[in-house]
Amino acid sequence: GYSLTICDTVRVYNYPTLTGLVSPNPATFCNIGPGSGVALTGVAGGGLAPYTYNWYSSNNTYLGTGSAYTATAQGAYKLEIKDKLYDPATCPSTIVSPISVSVGVIPTVDAGVSSKICASSPTVALSGSVQNASGGVWSGGAGTFNPGNTFLNTNYTPSAGELSAGFVKLYLTSTGAGGGCV
């Protein structure tokens, strides 16, 4: 006797656990009218590509698919990510939750009152204010700001051309606004 042995090979592949994250989280946007919102971006890691992305509200209302979603309302969101290995029993999806979205406060800016100056003493004191922002920047003139255009209270000396023209328009713009409003 001879003995016949038949052999077969089984390969077992091991993949890292499926993970996910959303950026920004928490997120804030400035609601300035139609089209306002914040772009949320999901990123998957581990598992086995390709990945599918499903976005939901906090009460599990389906919102859309794809790695990016634009949230246009304040609230909590969640992202479900599945990979090629998805099986509810052995390789479940991963959930990124909560994704907190809030509406920021719109900055307000006050450049102060218009001023009249004499050409013989042309420097004007500017006194601006901003709310719901960390600062402001003056612009619009060809003259000089002293100590600088990023100081809300600063002095402005018009250029020779502005003195000759008889006027200059200066603008105060908010900077560093928190809450998604820039």
Secondary structure by P-SEA (a helix, b strand, c coil): cbbbbbbbbbbbbbbcccccccccccbbbbcccccbbbbbbbbbccccccbbbbbbcccccccccccbbbbccbbbbbbbbbccccccccbbbbbcccbbbbbbbbbbbbccbbbbbbccccbbbbbbbbcccccccccccccccccccccccbbbbbcaaaaaacbbbbbbbbcccccccc
